[in-house]
Amino acid sequence: MEKIIKLQTHQEVQILLGPRDEFAKAIEKEFKVKLTVRGEHLKVSGTSANIKRAGELIDYILEAIRAGQGELGRSDLNSLILAFKKEKPKKALEKREFEPVRPSITKQVGPRTKGQKEYFEGIKKFDIIFGIGPAGTGKTYLAMACAVEALKKQEVRRIILTRPAIEAGESLGFLPGDMYEKISPYLRPLYDALYDMMEAERIEKYLETGIIEVAPLAYMRGRTLNDAFIILDEAQNCTAEQMKMFLTRLGFDSKAVITGDITQSDLPDGKPIGLLQAQEILKEIEGIKFIYFTGQDVVRHALVQRIIEAYDKSKDK
């Protein structure tokens, strides 16, 4: 069987096929169909059931393109493929009832999964929000986008990015360099996300003037953080004492986002995980929100989701 889909512009053809036809090949592989472009028509060939699923995905992408969301990355496509392979793709994706943030002129960032949508909305509504779940779910990236936008709109005066520097098998004392050079590798993921949101020249200026601060968690002790958007990353490596210390730093007109993956803690055995304790102690407090991500929210390579699901099944056994 086959289905013919009419395309309106050459841009639609380019976006659907992807660079070097990578997107078309991914759709063909995952849905077991054949895609053929002839002029302004896209032919989808295969079994009736496979054509139906692939056709729904292609229609959804075209609808997004025509609504002005012109960019489609490989991670976007992977998320859409996973959603449309399920029984109820429309429910999995849901219509967006909000505007994605635009941390820079050229970049627009928004949630791609149901879990990310809940997290994204929670950041807007709550002063303290926890994002807990596996790697690749966008916990830090979405928080960073919201922080940059809040700074851009002058809702806060500064951004503070922090994470605990856990030794994880290596002693900091034996690493080369001064203290800044020793802790820099622990903070690298925060810098990576930041440089993806803003121009390098502006970031360097903000770092010099203190408008943006990237520091290990130990540097937060004794401070009161007013008018700030604060992100605590890798919170599964916080001790109970560190978590309490961090949460009590929150000052007036500030917002804190705490992210972590409880299954990936590097704390020594027997050391209480502050993130776990915070869940129990703070779950009933009004104004604090906990969002839990699953493998369904992973927006990295499709294999990452399958790896997470395999480990979850092994743990259950």
N, C-alpha and C positions, 0 to 999 in steps of 0.2 A: 504494500500500500504506500501511498505518498500524500503529502499535504503541501500545498503551494501557499507561501506567505509573501505578500507584496511589500516591497521595501520602498521608502519614499525618497531617500537620499543616499549618495555615495558614502556619507559619514556613517549611516546606519550599517552599511555593508562592512566598513572598516572596523567598527566597534564590535559587531557580531563575530567576525572572523578572528579578530585579534591579531597581534603581531606575529607574522609568519604562520598565520592560520592556527595559532595555538588554541584559541578559544573554541573554534569549530571542532578541532580534533578532540578537545576535552569533552565537549557535548556529545560527539559521536561515540567516544569511548564509554562514557558513563551511562548513556541512554540506549546504546546499541542501535544507532540510526546512522544514516548517510546524509550529509548536507551538501547541496549543490547550488551554486549561485549562477543564474543566467540573467544578465541584465538587471532588471529591477525585481526579479523574482527569486525567492529562496525555496528550493525544493527539499522537503524532509522525507526520507524514505526509510521504511522499516515495518515492524509489526504495528498493529493498530494501537496497542497499549503504549508502546515505546514512543510512537509518533505523538500521542496525546500528551505524555509527560514533557517531551522535548519541546513540543509546540507551545505548551503553557509557559515554559521557561522563556522561550524566544519572544513570545507575545509580551511577557512581563518586562523583559529587557527593552524591547522597542517602546513600550509605554513609558518607561523611565527616561529613555533618550528623548522622546518627544515632549516630555514634561520639563526638559532642560537639564536633566542630570546626565550630562554627556560623557562623563568618565566612567570606565569600567576596568578595574584592575583584576589581576588573577585571583587575589583573595576574595574579591567581591563575587566573582564567578563561582569559585569553590563553595562559598556560602549558599549561593542561589541553587547550585546543583544539588547540594545536600538537602535543602528545603524542598525542592520540587521532586525529589525522589521519594519523599514521604507521601502519606495518604492525603494530607490536607495542607498543601503548600500555601494557600492564601492565609490560613490561620497562623501558620508558622511565621510568615513574613509580616502580616498586618499592614494596614495603611498608616503612613506616618502622620501624626497629628501635631507635628512640631517642625521647626526649621532647623536644619543641621547648622552647626557652628562653622564659622569661617575664620580660623585663627590667622590666616594671611590672605592677601589679595588673590593668590593663585590656588589656594588649597581650601577645600570644603570637606569637613569631617562630620560624620553622623553615624548613628548606630545601624547595624546590619542585621541583628538578630533580636528576638524577643527579649532575651536577657539583657542585651546591650541597651535596648530601648528603655527598659525599666531603670537601669543604672543611670543612663543619660538624664532621664527625667528626675531621678532621685537627687543627682548632683545639683540640679537647678532648685530643688525645693528644700533640701535639708542642709543644715550647717555642718553636720558630721555624717559621713556616709562610708560604709565599709563595702568594698567590692572583693568578694572571696570566690576563688575558683581557679581552674587550671590555666596553664600558660597558653597564650595565643587567643585569649578571649577579649583583648582590648582594654583591660582594666586600667593600665597606666596610660595608654595612648589616648583614650577618650577623656580621662581626667586631665591630661596635659592640654588637650585641645580646649576644654572648658576653661582651664586656668588662663591660657593665653588670650582667649576671647574676653574673659572677665577683666584682664589687665587692659586690653585694647579698648574696652567700653568704660574704663575707669571705675569699675565696680570694686576693684581692690587696687592698692598702691604697689603691691609687690607679690611675687611668686616665690615660695620656698619649697624646694624639692629635697627630700631626705630619705635615707634608708639606713638600716643598721649595717655596720661593717663586721660581718661574721667571718671568722678566720677560715672555716670550712676546710680544715686539714692543713692549712699553711699558717705559720705564725707571722703576723705583721712585722714583728721585729726583725725577721730575717729577709724581708723583701727589700730591694734596693731603693735608695732615694730618701727624701725627707718625708714628713708625715703626709703632706698633700699628695705626693707621688705614691705613697703606700695605699692611700684610700681611694685614689682616682679610679682604679679598675672597678671598685664596688659601685661607683656613681656613674660609670660609663653608659648604662642603659638609659638613665635619665637624660643625659646629654644627647644621646642619639634621638630620643623622642622630641626633645626640645628643638634640635637643629632641623628636624623634619617639619616643624611648625612655623619657624620664623627665619628671617634672613640672618646669616652668620654675623654680619656687621652689627646688626641691632642687638643680637644676643651678647656679643662681646661688650658692647656699651652698657647693657643692662647689668651684666655680671660685674663690671668695674664699679658701677654706681650703687650696687646693692639692690636694684629693682628686682633682679632675679638672683636667688641664692641657692646653690647646690652644696649640701653639706651632709656629713654623716650624722646619724641620730644623736650621738653623744653631744654634739654641739648645740642641741636644742635645750639642754638642761639650764634651768634658772631664767629662761626668757619668757616674755609675754608677747605673743604674736598678734598684733592688731592690724586691721585693714590688709589682710593677707589671704592668699589662696595657697593652702599648704597640702602637699601630697606626700604621704608616707608610703613608700614602695617596699615590697618584700617584707611585709609586716609579720609574716610567719617566723621571721628570725628575731623578733622582739621578745625579750623576756617580759614577764608580768610587770616588773618594776618599770621597764622602759616604756611599755604601752601606757601605763598610768601617767608617767612623766610627760609623754607626748600629748596625750589627750587633755591634760590640764594646762598646756601652753596656750590653748586657744583664747584669743583676745576678742575685743569688740570688732564687729563688722568683718569677721574672718570666716573662712570655710575650710574644713579639713576633709580630705579623701584618703582613706586607708585601704591599700590593696595588698592581697596576699594569697598564697596557695598553701593551705594547711598541710597538704601531702608532701611539700617540698622543703620542710624546715631543716635548717642546718644547725640548730641548737644541739648542744650535747645531750645525750640520753639522760632522762630524768629531770631535765630543766623544764619547768612549766612554760608552755607557749603562750605568750601574752595575747595573741590573737584569739586563741581558743577561750581563754579566760574572759576576754572582753565580750565574746558572744553571750556567755552565760550571765555576766554581771549587768550588761547594758541593754539586753534585748527588749526590756520593757520601758526604757526611758524615751519619753516623747521628744522628738527632734533629732533622734539618731535613727538611721536607716541601714539595714543590712541587705545587701543584694548577693545572691548566690548564683554563680555561673556554672554551667555544665559543659560537657563535651559538645553539645549542640550549638554552643556560642563561639566555638573556635573558628577564627577567620584566617588561619594560616593554611599551609598545605593540607590537602584533604587527608593525608596520612596521619597528621597530628591528631585529628579527631579520632581516627580509628585506633591509634596507639593509646590515647586516654581511655577510650571505652574498653580496650583490652585489659588495661591495668585495673580499671574499676571492676570488671568481671572477675579478674584474678583475686582481687581483694575480697569480694563478696564470697568467693568460694572458701 
